[in-house]
Amino acid sequence: MTLLPPRLPSVLAALLACALGASAAEPSVEELYKRLNEGGDVAKQAAFQLFRRGDQDQRLRNLLRNAEGKTKPGSRLCILESLTYGALAQGDPTRPRAARELAFEALDDPEQEVARRAVRVFVNIEDEDTYSFIARRLRRLRFASLESGPGQRALGLVQALERMRNPQRATEVLARLLTERLGPQLESLVLDTLERMTAQRFRTPEQWVNWTERTRTLTLDEWRRDVAARRTTRFRNYEDAAEDWFKALLAAVANDHEQLLDTLRRGLEQTTILSVRKRAVLELARLGRVEGGAEGPLRERAVALLRSQLPKPEEAAVSFDEIQSLVIQKLGSTGDPALLEEIARFLDARSSRLRAAAARALGALKAPAAADPLLAELLQERTAQDRDLSVVGELVEALGRIGRSRTLAGERVSSTLVAIAREAQAAGSDDPHPSLVVTRTAEALGRLSYADESDLDEAVGFLTELAEAADPKIRFAAATALGSLQHPNCFKVLASRLGREPELYVRRAVLDAVGLQAVLVPEVANEAISLLAPYLFDLSDTGGMRRRSFDALRRLTRNGADLPLLDRLVRAVLQNRERASALAVLLPFLRELPEPDSLGEEASAADRERLLGLIELRGWALLPQEPRAALADFEAVLAGRGENATGLAAAPLYLGKGRAKLALELPAEAFAFARAAIEAAGEEPPERLLVDSWTLALDAVEASSKMQPGKAEELFAQLGPLAEGLPESLRERYRALDEEFKKAKASK
């Protein structure tokens, strides 16, 4: 049989001691206890020094017991962490024994993280003495109820055995324990643990002992390979059974309701494969939905089957039951308010995970009346000595999903949430994972509907603080919440944060929130466009900011239906940017423009002209790649403006049509539109328009010379009477063409 892993070498142990702050001049004992309450590395170092002394074990034991309720969870965690290093770093053989005794005191700690840390102490200092200690203590606790403190200690010791590095030795301890007369709860726990560790099941304790005797001669590696092979076979059998059950379920769905319910009932009774029971619960929950579920008696019977899996009020669960938790949650997903009271009673369950499941279920129920029991339980958890932050977080989230800033009884939900989050912030490292409560609070505040302005002001003020928090997860939640609230300060906070946020995923959330604010608060729409538009030019789409900006602006302009805002977007994009690249960015928005005829008679003349202007701009954006579509846009604008499409107003449209014709290889028609643009521009045309029109005319002549040389000379002759208005920048090109045509004529 393989020996247990040796202890750390003495050199490494000495290094551990130095790392934890062993120094020549140590502070006084009282100074060390004072540091222990400060938290962080200082507290860890103090705990190590106190344990190393050897004369403070009783006082440390009292702190771990927390009899007076004054020891912070963080301090208890530091003491437990010091036990591993203290036991391994010294040559004193009494220290490992003291470490085991002290860790044993914390196994029933109401704070789950502390209890888990106590279990890890036994795993970390694993040796033969540790196995002997656990065996002795389990024999003393063999009749303890698992809901009691001694029972929780027994549970922790069994969990430690399950996690040991030498499962072969650990199973020997558990198998020997079964030969004692045990209480039913501990016996069930030990049998379940042995089954998980060895992937097999025996009916009697004697069979377990005989098996351990037979496998004693195996090396640890051989023992593990034997268990692994058995586990693989067992999983394969599980999968086969699950597959058979699912086939039966599918067949039942296609037949009558009685067969369906009977199959689901048998699925709930399946004790070997957890996934089968879960699937049955999920299917019953689907049938039991008020909206989208089954109808009439089938829905009622499906809900009744779910309810049959709940423990009776007078029955205390031996330990957490995953199926019961799932059933509680799925009863909430049915949306049936008649189940409110039945779900709410589990808010008082001993198991924190069952309480969390009840909170999630009530949140999914979304019944206004559910806010009252949730808030009452939240206040109770807030002041409880053994409060569980995961439950607090679930209660906060559930209140957010219900979405009322006040309960039916008038209690202020939002104020309570803010107060609890502030307490979690103040606790800092004294509570495990305090950011969970703060993050859930921010999310909930963003979901509430506020009937009172003072409640909204308080919520926005707190979210404004969170937007500057050090934790990016909190900033993310705060930004998302601010984006969903209608308050004048929300947009200001988000706009200020957008350019300063260092974390990419938080910056994306801020950008999304800015877009939502522009929809919720029309007064900030123009400013939001100015903030979002620059991201459209990030063609590499770094971190997805361009896509998010695009989606936000599409929502804001209602896919092109809000012409004033789309016009504002166009002006923001075109401002101080190269026209071709700006038009390429705008094209996806412009493609969604409505047809001019779709505006209806009630549309104002200004709206019609705005639409025509945007269609004209779309024509220029389409021109490089889709000249035929661009030509149609220019023609639609000319038709829409009717008599107003004359003179200088018509010249750009003629120019656009000419460019489209040239792209379609119709140079003669392109020349005609170029000449029309020159003539329409009048005697004092804008310089840019004049240059573009003449450039088009000369381009058309050159294109024609390649296709129809005789026609090109005719077209060029038509420019003679207009040459006086030729721009200076094009005169050299005009003279070169003139010389070319003269030479061609002379050669003939």
KEKE-498567 format. One record per residue (C-alpha): residue in one letter; y, x, z. Coordinates in pm, whole numbers, padded with zeros to 5 digits, always signed. Each point is the difference from the previous one (the first is absolute). Layout:
! KEKE-498567
AYXZ
...
This chain:
! KEKE-498567
M+00000+00000+00000
T+00343+00133-00095
L+00218+00122+00284
L+00333-00165+00072
P+00312+00153-00157
P+00119+00293+00218
R+00331-00005+00180
L+00305+00163-00150
P-00002+00380+00018
S+00200+00141+00286
V+00257+00161-00231
L+00070-00331-00173
A+00014-00172+00337
A+00261+00248+00117
L+00204-00062-00313
L-00014-00375+00068
A+00127+00060+00348
C+00290+00207-00131
A+00082-00256-00265
L+00027-00269+00263
G+00248+00200+00197
A-00180+00207+00260
S+00273+00224+00136
A+00048+00253+00274
A+00256-00200+00197
E-00115-00361+00015
P+00229-00278+00123
S-00068-00192+00319
V-00248-00286+00015
E+00272-00263+00036
E+00187+00148-00293
L-00318-00024-00207
Y-00046-00368+00089
K+00361-00062-00095
R-00061+00163-00340
L-00314-00207-00044
N+00217-00311-00024
E+00228+00150-00266
G-00253-00031-00284
G-00065+00227-00296
D-00112+00366+00014
V+00168+00055+00336
A-00220-00270+00155
K-00316+00143-00161
Q+00076+00344+00138
A+00068-00143+00347
A-00326-00198-00004
F-00197+00310-00096
Q+00156+00206+00279
L-00065-00272+00257
F-00366-00033-00099
R-00046+00376-00009
R+00110+00032+00363
G-00308-00183+00126
D+00172-00149+00307
Q+00166-00293-00180
D-00308-00189-00116
Q+00042-00288+00242
R+00364-00051-00091
L-00080+00016-00371
R-00279-00253+00061
N+00252-00236+00161
L+00232+00036-00300
L-00283-00080-00241
R-00100-00305+00202
N+00363-00118-00018
A-00056-00219+00304
E+00372-00058+00054
G+00070-00051-00369
K+00260+00279-00011
T-00179+00262-00209
K+00106-00010-00363
P-00268-00012-00272
G+00144+00320-00144
S-00049+00184+00330
R-00360-00119+00028
L-00067+00118-00355
C+00141+00345+00085
I-00225+00029+00307
L-00307-00089-00206
E+00090+00243-00274
S+00034+00279+00255
L-00352-00061+00132
T-00172+00130-00312
Y+00201+00322-00016
G-00005+00046+00375
A-00377-00041+00020
L-00070+00241-00286
A+00273+00257+00062
Q-00107+00114+00349
G-00304+00171+00139
D-00002-00226+00307
P-00316-00218-00026
T+00161-00272+00211
R+00260-00083-00264
P-00235-00166-00255
R-00141-00213+00282
A+00351-00097+00110
A+00093-00079-00362
R-00294-00239-00027
E+00091-00172+00326
L+00363-00046-00100
A-00084-00122-00352
F-00242-00251+00154
E+00292-00155+00193
A+00187-00074-00325
L-00283-00163-00195
D+00112-00347+00110
D+00368+00060-00064
P+00163-00319-00143
E+00180+00210-00262
Q-00259+00044-00275
E+00134+00335-00115
V-00037+00140+00351
A-00357-00129+00031
R-00087+00150-00340
R+00145+00334+00105
A-00216-00007+00315
V-00310-00048-00216
R+00099+00302-00210
V+00011+00220+00312
F-00376-00048+00049
V-00063+00072-00369
N+00216+00314+00005
I-00164+00157+00307
E-00353-00097-00102
D-00270+00197+00178
E-00316-00072+00198
D+00200-00071+00315
T+00200-00262-00194
Y-00319-00180-00103
S-00125+00008+00360
F+00333-00135+00127
I-00003-00288-00250
A-00361-00088+00080
R+00069-00014+00376
R+00311-00211-00040
L-00163-00245-00238
R-00283-00056+00247
R+00255-00087+00268
L+00182-00240-00237
R-00308-00163-00149
F+00080-00350+00132
A+00375+00006-00070
S+00159-00273-00213
L+00163+00147-00306
E+00318-00200+00065
S+00047+00175+00335
G+00143+00345+00066
P-00341+00155+00076
G-00141-00166-00311
Q+00277+00151-00212
R-00090+00342+00141
A-00363-00054-00093
L+00110-00101-00348
G+00206+00318-00030
L-00291+00219+00106
V-00228-00160-00258
Q+00267+00050-00265
A+00023+00367+00099
L-00375+00042-00044
E+00020-00158-00343
R+00261+00259-00105
M-00168+00311+00141
R-00070+00291-00233
N-00367-00011+00101
P-00113-00359-00064
Q-00362+00101+00066
R+00079+00078+00366
A+00232-00302+00027
T-00274-00241-00111
E-00232+00146+00263
V+00250-00091+00271
L+00037-00355-00133
A-00375-00050-00043
R-00066+00118+00357
L+00266-00237+00126
L-00191-00292-00151
T-00291+00071+00235
E+00231-00100+00287
R+00061-00363+00083
L+00331-00072-00180
G+00240-00289-00011
P-00030-00203-00323
Q+00338+00111-00132
L-00060+00373+00047
E-00355-00030-00134
S+00128-00174-00312
L+00267+00269-00042
V-00251+00285+00035
L-00244-00159-00245
D+00274-00056-00258
T+00121+00359+00042
L-00350+00143-00043
E-00050-00210-00309
R+00323+00132-00154
M-00081+00361+00089
T-00359-00002-00125
A-00003-00269-00269
Q-00302-00172+00152
R-00085-00275+00249
F-00271-00012+00272
R-00094-00297+00213
T-00063+00171+00335
P+00151+00291+00198
E-00342+00169+00000
Q+00004+00016-00379
W+00340+00171+00010
V-00120+00254+00257
N-00317+00072-00200
W+00206+00053-00313
T+00229+00250+00173
E-00305+00188+00132
R-00149+00018-00349
T+00323+00134-00152
R+00070+00250+00280
T-00173+00278-00194
L+00228-00046-00303
T+00300+00221-00053
L+00336-00175-00003
D+00026+00035-00379
E-00348-00146-00047
W+00085-00287+00234
R+00318-00076-00193
R-00181+00007-00336
D-00260-00242+00136
V+00272-00242+00115
A+00192+00036-00326
A-00307-00090-00206
R-00068-00302+00218
R+00364-00108-00022
T-00004+00025-00379
T-00311-00219-00018
R+00152-00250+00241
F+00325-00025-00193
R-00197-00056-00319
N-00186-00286+00167
Y+00331-00142+00121
E+00141+00012-00350
D-00308-00173-00144
A+00022-00276+00260
A+00371-00043-00063
E-00057-00020-00374
D-00267-00267+00046
W+00232-00201+00222
F+00291+00023-00244
K-00227-00122-00280
A-00094-00298+00212
L+00366-00064+00074
L+00094+00005-00367
A-00283-00238-00078
A+00119-00229+00278
V+00353-00010-00135
A-00131-00135-00327
N-00195-00279+00171
D+00078-00264+00260
H+00213+00041+00311
E-00293-00031+00238
Q-00168+00304-00151
L+00326+00195+00014
L+00059-00078+00367
D-00361+00073+00090
T+00018+00339-00170
L+00324+00081+00178
R-00150-00108+00331
R-00292+00236-00054
G+00247+00273-00087
L+00177-00048+00333
E-00334+00033+00178
Q-00074+00331-00174
T+00004+00261+00278
T-00123+00306-00188
I+00267+00040-00266
L+00358-00042+00111
S+00131-00025-00357
V-00205-00316-00057
R+00154-00173+00301
K+00347+00112-00108
R-00051-00142-00349
A-00114-00330+00149
V+00312-00015+00218
L+00226+00075-00297
E-00163-00264-00218
L+00024-00264+00275
A+00366+00088+00051
R+00062-00046-00372
L-00162-00343+00009
G+00194-00090+00313
R+00349+00058-00139
V+00232-00297+00015
E+00147+00104-00335
G-00236+00123-00269
G-00318-00048+00203
A-00271-00260-00011
E+00072-00370+00035
G-00096-00260+00257
P-00319+00042+00206
L-00090+00337-00154
R+00322+00157+00127
E-00048-00150+00346
R-00360+00120+00023
A+00097+00349-00115
V+00262+00021+00276
A-00253-00133+00253
L-00244+00276-00097
L+00271+00259+00054
R+00090-00145+00338
S-00365+00014+00104
Q+00022+00380-00005
L+00275+00011+00264
P-00092+00081+00361
K+00030-00285+00248
P+00299+00015+00237
E-00220+00063+00303
E-00187+00283-00172
A+00149+00346+00033
A-00087+00230-00288
V-00212+00297+00106
S+00196+00218-00243
F+00208-00036-00311
D-00176-00210-00265
E+00112+00074-00354
I-00129-00331-00137
Q+00178-00202+00268
S+00320+00186-00081
L-00043-00072-00373
V-00072-00369+00066
I+00316-00033+00211
Q+00208+00159-00276
K-00152-00211-00275
L+00053-00324+00191
G+00369+00085-00022
S-00024+00058-00375
T-00115-00360-00049
G+00357-00115+00065
D-00122-00291+00214
P+00252-00062+00285
A-00264-00199+00188
L-00169+00333+00084
L+00308+00139+00176
E-00109-00064+00358
E-00353+00127-00059
I+00132+00325-00145
A+00275+00039+00260
R-00247+00006+00290
F-00123+00339-00118
L+00342+00145+00076
D-00135+00017+00357
A-00324+00177-00095
R-00098+00311+00195
S-00058+00197-00317
S+00326+00131-00141
R-00145-00017-00351
L-00082-00368+00040
R+00357-00060+00118
A+00124+00188-00307
A-00226-00211-00223
A+00141-00320+00153
A+00354+00122-00063
R-00082+00074-00366
A-00160-00342-00036
L+00301-00183+00141
G+00227+00199-00229
A-00212-00099-00300
L+00009-00363+00117
K+00382+00007-00031
A+00032-00313+00212
P+00343-00019+00171
A-00169-00105+00325
A-00194+00329+00005
A+00317+00193+00083
D-00001-00129+00359
P-00342+00137+00109
L+00060+00322-00194
L+00332+00063+00171
A-00148-00084+00340
E-00285+00247-00054
L+00245+00264-00125
L+00205-00031+00318
Q-00318+00028+00204
E-00118+00309-00188
R+00347+00146+00039
T-00027+00010+00379
A-00375+00057+00034
Q-00107+00322+00164
D-00282+00045-00250
R+00194-00115-00305
D-00143+00093-00338
L+00258+00098-00261
S-00229-00104-00284
V-00003-00355+00140
V+00378+00009+00043
G+00033+00105-00363
E-00223-00285-00120
L+00195-00255+00206
V+00327+00127-00143
E-00134-00017-00356
A-00136-00352+00054
L+00338-00124+00122
G+00155+00150-00311
R-00246-00181-00226
I+00081-00333+00165
G+00359+00078-00086
R+00202-00180+00271
S+00273+00177+00194
R-00050-00251+00281
T-00304-00187+00126
L-00023-00378+00009
A+00088+00029+00368
G+00318+00189-00090
E-00109+00348+00112
R+00166+00282-00195
V-00274+00179-00189
S+00222+00255-00170
S+00168+00112+00323
T-00338+00048+00167
L-00126+00205-00292
V+00307+00224+00009
A-00033+00050+00376
I-00368+00095-00024
A+00068+00243-00283
R+00276+00165+00201
E-00240+00040+00292
A-00256+00162-00230
Q+00267+00239-00128
A+00103+00090+00352
A-00362+00062+00103
G-00032+00270-00268
S-00302+00220+00052
D-00098-00181+00320
D-00161-00274-00210
P-00245+00083-00279
H+00143-00081-00342
P+00322-00181+00106
S+00120+00000-00362
L-00264-00267-00075
V+00188-00258+00206
V+00339+00104-00140
T-00127-00012-00359
R-00163-00341+00047
T+00320-00127+00162
A+00209+00110-00297
E-00240-00173-00239
A+00004-00318+00208
L+00379-00011+00024
G+00016+00010-00378
R-00228-00304-00028
L+00170-00230+00248
S+00225-00286-00105
Y+00302+00002+00228
A+00141-00330+00121
D+00268+00170+00208
E+00248+00260-00129
S-00007+00190+00329
D-00375+00053-00040
L+00054+00130-00353
D+00283+00230+00111
E-00219+00150+00271
A-00292+00050-00238
V+00213+00167-00269
G+00167+00221+00260
F-00338+00122+00124
L-00132+00052-00354
T+00312+00202-00077
E-00093+00234+00285
L-00358+00025-00124
A+00118+00090-00350
E+00111+00335+00149
A-00316+00057+00209
A-00178+00335-00006
D-00335-00159-00092
P-00014-00074-00377
K-00245-00287+00056
I+00261-00174+00215
R+00273+00064-00259
F-00227-00145-00267
A-00058-00320+00199
A+00371-00029+00084
A+00105+00035-00364
T-00251-00262-00113
A+00118-00241+00269
L+00370+00052-00075
G-00065-00077-00365
S-00132-00347+00082
L+00280-00118+00232
Q+00322-00172-00105
H+00262+00178+00205
P+00318+00178-00117
N-00097+00328+00168
C-00346+00035-00154
F+00117+00121-00339
K+00249+00245+00153
V-00273+00163+00209
L-00239+00024-00295
A+00264+00132-00240
S+00092+00268+00252
R-00363+00097+00052
L-00108+00016-00366
G+00161+00335-00076
R-00092+00158+00335
E-00364-00094+00043
P-00218+00315-00024
E-00344-00167-00015
L-00090-00123-00349
Y-00205-00303+00108
V+00278-00111+00234
R+00258+00053-00273
R-00203-00226-00228
A+00002-00268+00270
V+00377+00033+00040
L+00048-00037-00375
D-00220-00312-00005
A+00198-00141+00290
V+00331+00060-00180
G-00134-00198-00295
L-00110-00288+00226
Q+00339-00006+00171
A+00172-00034-00337
V-00207-00314-00065
L+00045-00147+00348
V+00372+00080+00031
P+00170-00047-00341
E+00322+00154+00131
V-00161+00347+00002
A-00166-00028-00341
N+00258+00209-00186
E-00014+00278+00258
A-00379-00009-00005
I+00001+00044-00378
S+00218+00309+00037
L-00249+00143+00252
L-00315-00080-00197
A+00112+00075-00357
P-00002+00384+00028
Y-00373+00000+00079
L-00069-00148-00345
F+00078+00338-00156
D-00279+00180+00189
L-00238-00016-00296
S-00263+00203+00185
D+00001-00278+00261
T-00021+00238+00295
G-00171-00180+00283
G+00019-00335-00179
M+00372-00046+00069
R+00080-00085-00364
R-00267-00271-00018
R+00115-00150+00328
S+00362+00001-00111
F-00097-00163-00328
D-00200-00274+00177
A+00281-00064+00248
L+00259-00033-00277
R-00226-00232-00200
R-00032-00227+00302
L+00374+00016+00051
T+00084-00095-00359
R-00278-00261+00000
N-00166+00163-00300
G+00319-00013-00202
A+00095-00359+00090
D+00295+00099+00222
L+00240+00111-00272
P+00293+00106+00225
L-00223+00229+00207
L-00173+00135-00311
D+00342+00071-00148
R+00092+00181+00322
L-00318+00205-00023
V+00078+00092-00361
R+00347+00123+00095
A-00140+00200+00294
V-00259+00171-00219
L+00238+00077-00286
Q+00268+00140+00228
N+00046+00375-00049
R-00337+00041-00173
E-00115+00098-00347
R-00023-00325-00196
A-00340+00053-00165
S-00180+00079+00326
A+00179-00285+00179
L-00107-00248-00269
A-00361+00121+00028
V+00011-00071+00374
L+00153-00344-00053
L-00234-00115-00277
P-00274-00141+00232
F+00261-00222+00166
L+00161-00104-00329
R-00332-00099-00155
E-00016-00294+00241
L+00329-00157-00112
P-00015-00370-00084
E+00079-00126-00349
P+00360-00117-00052
D-00117-00357-00072
S-00182-00017+00335
L+00321+00004+00206
G+00065-00369-00051
E+00323-00190-00039
E+00097+00045+00366
A+00034+00379-00041
S+00359+00128+00000
A+00158+00186-00288
A+00011+00311+00219
D-00375-00015+00062
R-00068-00042-00372
E+00218+00296-00090
R-00161+00208+00276
L-00346-00080-00139
L+00105+00088-00355
G+00146+00329+00124
L-00328+00085+00174
I-00200-00092-00311
E+00224+00229-00206
L-00068+00278+00249
R-00372-00069-00028
G+00030+00040-00376
W+00139+00350+00046
A-00277+00080+00253
L-00270-00122-00243
L+00146+00175-00304
P-00176+00342+00027
Q-00352-00143+00033
E+00015-00363-00116
P+00267-00029-00273
R-00124-00336-00123
A+00033-00156+00348
A+00342+00166+00036
L+00110-00152-00333
A-00103-00344+00126
D+00208+00048+00317
F+00313+00102-00194
E-00040-00299-00230
A-00048-00232+00299
V+00325+00123+00155
L+00192-00047-00326
A-00139-00352-00030
G+00073-00080+00364
R+00361+00110-00021
G+00057-00190-00322
E+00366-00001-00100
N+00082+00248+00274
A-00217+00265-00169
T+00275+00136-00225
G+00217+00308-00022
L-00031+00262+00268
A-00242-00215+00203
A-00248-00007-00289
A+00023+00368-00095
P-00252+00132+00265
L-00249-00269-00104
Y+00033+00097-00368
L-00051+00359+00106
G-00315-00093+00197
K-00144-00198-00290
G+00073+00290-00233
R-00184+00244+00226
A-00297-00237+00016
K-00006-00034-00380
L+00012+00377-00040
A-00293+00040+00242
L-00189-00256-00211
E+00068+00219-00309
L+00248-00237-00161
P+00291+00240-00057
A+00194-00223-00241
E+00008-00285+00253
A+00085+00247+00275
F+00293+00126-00210
A+00127-00354-00047
F+00010-00059+00377
A+00165+00339+00055
R+00273-00090-00246
A+00036-00341+00163
A+00041+00168+00340
I+00267+00235-00139
E+00193-00287-00153
A-00041-00225+00307
A+00132+00272+00233
G+00348-00048-00145
E+00289+00241-00032
E-00015+00142+00354
P-00368+00003+00093
P-00144+00180+00306
E-00078+00360-00092
R-00364-00021+00112
L-00063-00315-00206
L+00163+00153-00307
V-00204+00321+00025
D-00326-00191+00047
S+00072-00231-00295
W+00084+00286-00239
T-00300+00199+00126
L-00225-00295-00082
A+00154-00029-00346
L-00058+00368-00079
D-00355-00016+00148
A-00075-00297-00226
V+00130+00187-00305
E-00215+00306+00078
A-00308-00216+00062
S+00060-00182-00327
S+00037+00329-00192
K-00359+00084+00096
M-00131-00339-00106
Q+00233-00110-00284
P+00240+00280-00107
G+00188-00222-00245
K+00055-00267+00264
A+00124+00262+00248
E+00276+00112-00235
E+00107-00361-00043
L+00012-00053+00376
F+00199+00318+00055
A+00258-00110-00260
Q+00065-00313+00208
L+00124+00219+00284
G+00281+00147-00208
P+00257-00276+00064
L-00074+00023+00375
A+00012+00382+00023
E+00351+00000+00142
G-00140-00127+00329
L-00278+00258+00009
P-00017+00171+00344
E+00092+00366+00001
S-00339+00101+00144
L-00181-00142-00306
R+00225+00127-00278
E-00204+00319-00058
R-00319-00205-00034
Y+00175-00244-00236
R+00126+00290-00222
A-00349+00154-00013
L-00147-00327-00123
D+00283-00034-00252
E-00071+00352-00135
E-00371-00076-00015
F+00052-00313-00208
K+00248+00179-00233
K-00252+00279-00065
A-00272-00254-00068
K+00226-00183-00245
A+00100+00325-00176
S-00362+00108-00035
K-00077-00317-00187
